[in-house]
């Protein structure tokens, strides 16, 4: 998997699960909004509104949801991947909202705009400097407050990845694994404690979220540095089959280019290592009975390549 797009791929693979997406909205949206929205029937729109040069810094997900009275609303999730806050993200958010409305008018031939609830999801290392409106980043507004009413005015929801105590209170096990992995990748002050906790949850992940085992393992082991002997200590308490899967995948990812390519600067070794790691992950996932398209999303391999691997297994 291309490390530059690792955050984007992981986010989209995880949040595309409707149950997990609904659980995330439960902790993000304010009570008055949750009471009027049917979160059980969220529909993910496939479009992305982020231009090519910004895809390494942002991801986005657009959901369509029904309101209790029969109307519809969009929930637009803009995910900030940079390790530091960007005070101009609110400007990007407005741009993408306008793009969504233009799509409605031009492609769907709607006569009225659908309401959008914009959300910024931030999981960087530094605390976010809260920018509540465009007035906060516009020159001269403090000196001439009369100008403020001429700026575009909209409210957005800001969600910042919480601390471990908050995440442990999350009820949905898949969402808990997802948030813990983001916390670990961000640079948690006690990574050993958090990694043990994450592995314990992965070991007992329910069937609905089985795909998270491979997706999270690939994500985490591309984000942190860990010695294989140290990993073996962490996995002693896991079930045998889970321990075997984890060690096989982790060893392949590290030995075949991930760690070697990063430390020695050997780009060719890194490419070959990633390819072998993907194949090994795909084979393990096929043996677990996962759907081919899901495996393709997790590993980055083509559907054709995975079907070829499946033939060799049979």
Secondary structure, DSSP 8 states (H G I E B T S, - for coil): --GGGHHHHHHHHHHTSHHHHHHHHHHHS-HHHHTTEEEEEEEEE------GGGTTTEEEEEEEEEETTS-EEEEEEEEE-SSS--TTHHHHHHHHHHHHHHHHHHHS--SS---EEEEEEE--SS------SGGGGSTTTTT-GGGGGGS-----EEEE---HHHHHT---HHHHHHHHHHHHHHH-TTHHHHHHHHHHHHHT--GGGTHHHHHHHHHHHHHS---HHHHHHHHTTS-HHHHHHHHHHHHHHIIIIIHHHHHH--HHHHHHHHHHHHHHHHHHHHHTT--HHHHHHHH---HHHHHHHHHHH-
